[in-house]
Amino acid sequence: MPTCFARLRIQLRRLVEEAHRTYRLLDMPDGPDDALWEAGMDEMTVLAHEVGELLAWACAQHCLLKDCECRADRLLRQLLGEARVPQCIGHSPKLGRPSSVIAGRFEPDADGSRRYVLVDYCNNIEHAVRFHGGWRARLVTDAGLERLYTSPEYPRAPLGDFYSDTRACVDAVASALCR
């Protein structure tokens, strides 16, 4: 078993994309009686399905945190997606790199008001999980900033708390955006 599934997920995504490209290429039959075309389509259908199932399995696996190469925000964004909270990456012009996740709607509402959550990470959010230092979530409204969640011992949160810490952060963000 790998200690980290990051590279496996990337390779499986590439295989799925390649299978879909090949499937589209095969989707040009020479005629209704073309046996090679039908066999190719059947093989690609099975292959794409099997690789898709393997990718779903790999995406559900938890890595050994001390060896994890996954991006630190991967789990956060996955859980926000499951909670149906729209999100995007926040880039810091000063740092010149991704530095946060913006949850909710960043654009102003019809009345011009804003309401979103800025989830800061103590390092670059593209760092591997093994460098996790915690999350700090703040609700941004026209009235100002309101602290929603701060990881215990932020910015030096214990690595062993990564999954529970990330889940707690998502719960705080989702409940704040629903009120």
N, C-alpha and C positions, 0 to 999 in steps of 0.2 A: 504494500500500500504506500502510495506517496505521502510524504509529510505535508505537502502543499499541492493543491490542485490547480493552481493558477496556470501553469504551462499546459496542462492537460486540457483545461477549459478552452484556452486559446486555440490549441491544435484541433480540438473537436469542432469549434465554431468554424474554423477554416474548412474542415472536411464537409460540414453541413453546407456552407456556402458553395463549395466546389460541386457537391452533389446537386444542388439546385441549379447551378450554371449548366451542368451536364444535362440535367433533366430538361431545361429550356432548349438546349441545343438539340436534344432528341425529339423535341416537340414539333418537328417538321417532317411529318410522314411523307414518304414517297408515294404512298397510295394506301388504300384500305387493306390490301392483302400483303403488306410488307411484314414478313415474319421476323426479320432482324430488328425492325423498329419496335415491334411489340415486345420482343424479348428484352431489348435494351430498356424500354420504359418500365417493364416489370422489375428488372434488376435494380434500376435506379430508385424506384419507389420503395422497395424493400431496404436498400442500402441507406437511403435518406432517413427512413423511419428508424432503423436500428441505430444509426449514428446519433439521431436526435434523442433517442431514449438514453443512450450512453451520456450525451451531453447533459440531459436533465439530471441523471444520477450524479455526475461530477459536480454540477452546480449546487446540489443539495448537500454535498459532503463538507464537513468541517475540517479545516487544516490543523496541523499541530502548530499552535500559535508561535512558538519560539522559532519555527522554521518558515513561517508563512511569508510568501512573496506576493500575495494578493494586495491590491490597492486598499489602503485603510478605509476608504469610503465605500467600498463595494457592498459590505453587509448593510451599512446605513442606508444606502440608496435602494438596495433590494427590499429592505423592510419598509421603507417609505413607499415604494411602489406597491407592495402588498397592502399597505394601509390606504392606497389610492390617493397619496399626497404627491402632487406634481413637484418636481425638483429639477434643479440645474446646478452646474458647477459655478462657483463664484471665483473669479480671477482677481488677484491683487495686482493693480498696476505698479504699486510700489515694489512688491516682491518679484513681479514678473512671472508668476506661476499660480496654479490653482491653490486656493487657500481655504475654501469653505464650500459648504453645500447650502444652496438657497432653496428652502422648502415653501411651498405655497405659490401664490401668484406674485411675481416681482413687479409686473406692470400695474399701474394705477387702475382702480376700479372706474366705473362710469362716472362716479362723483368726484374722481381725482384722489381718493384716499388710497393708502397703501396698507397692506397687512401681509407680512411674510415672516418666516423664521430664518435667521442666519445661524447656521451651525458651523462654528469654528473648530478647527483642529489645531493642536499645538504645533504640529509640524506641517509639512506639505502633505495634503490629503492623498497625493499620489505615492507617498512612501508606503512601504510594506507594512502589514499589520504588526509585525514583530517590533515596530517602533511606536506602537500605540501609546499615546500619552493622555488620551481622554477627549471628550467632547464638551463644548460650551455652546448651548443653544439660547438665542435671544430673540424674542418677538419684536419685530420692527413695525411700528404703526406711526401715524402722523403725530401722535402724542409723545413718541420717543421710543426708547428701548426698555424692554422688560425681560429680566433674566428668567428663563424657563427651566434650564437644566445645566448643571455643571457636574462633570464626572468627579467622583471621590478622588481626592489628591491631584486634581487637574493642576498643572500640565504633566504630572507624573503618575497617571493612573496605572494601577497594576495590570500587567498584561493578561493575567488569568481572569480578570473581570471583563475582558473585551466583549464577549457575547452578551452578558447580562447588562453591561454598561450601555452598549449600543441599543439594545431593546428598550431600556429605560429612557434613553434619549428620544427614540422614535415615539414612544408612548406619550411623552411630554409634548413633543412637537405636534403630533396628530390631535391630541386633545385641545391644544391651544388654538389650532387652526379651525377646529369644529365649533368653538364657542362663538 
